Amino acid sequence: MCGMSVVSVVIAAATSLDDRQLLFITVVAVIVFLATSTRGAPRRCRRCRELNRPQAVFCAQCGVRLRSR
């Protein structure tokens, strides 16, 4: 696997799957992408400098209330 790219490995693996398996993997990949994509920039805590989710109200690390936008 030294000279193979990630895309070629995925294509090689996908050729051995049937249509239902490919559909399942595609749906899971889309769900994971949508669940992990962020809407907006991360919010940095002014006290501990922790990066928080864009929609966070309180810092996940120290609990201080984040500034409103």
N, C-alpha and C positions, 0 to 999 in steps of 0.2 A: 504494500500500500504506500510505499515511499513516493512514487511519482504521481499518484492519483489525487485529484482534487476532491473536495467534499461533494461537489455536484456530481461528479462521475461515480462516486461511491453510492450516493443516493439513487441515481438512475439505475445503477447495476442492481441495487437491492430492490428497487421498485419493479423491475422486470420480472421478478420471481413471485410477485403478489397478484392475487386476483382482483377484480374490480371492486368487490365489497371491502376488501382490506385497504385498498388505495383510497376509497371514499372515506372510510373510518379515519385513516391517518390524516387525510386532508382536513376533515372536520375538526379533529383534535388540534391540529396545527393552527387552524383559524381561531378556535376558541382560546388557545394559549396566547396567540398574538393579541387578540382583542382584550384579554384579561390583563396582560402585562403592559400594554401600551399606555403611555401617560397622556393626559390631556393638559398641556401646559408645562411650565418649567417646575422642577422641584423647588420646594421652599426650604431655605436654610434657617436654622434656629439662631437667634441672635445671642443666646447664652452659650450653648455647647457646640455650635457650628455644624450640627447634624443635618444631613439632607433628609427632608420629609416629602411625602407624597404631595402633589400639587393641591389636593383638596383637604389636606390636614388642617385642623384647627389648633391642635396641641402637638408639641414635639414628641416624637416617639421615644427619644432617648431620655430627656430630662423633665418632660411634662409641662414646660413653660408654654403659655399661650403664644401662638405665632401671630405676627403682625398681619392685619388685614391688607388686602391688596388695594 
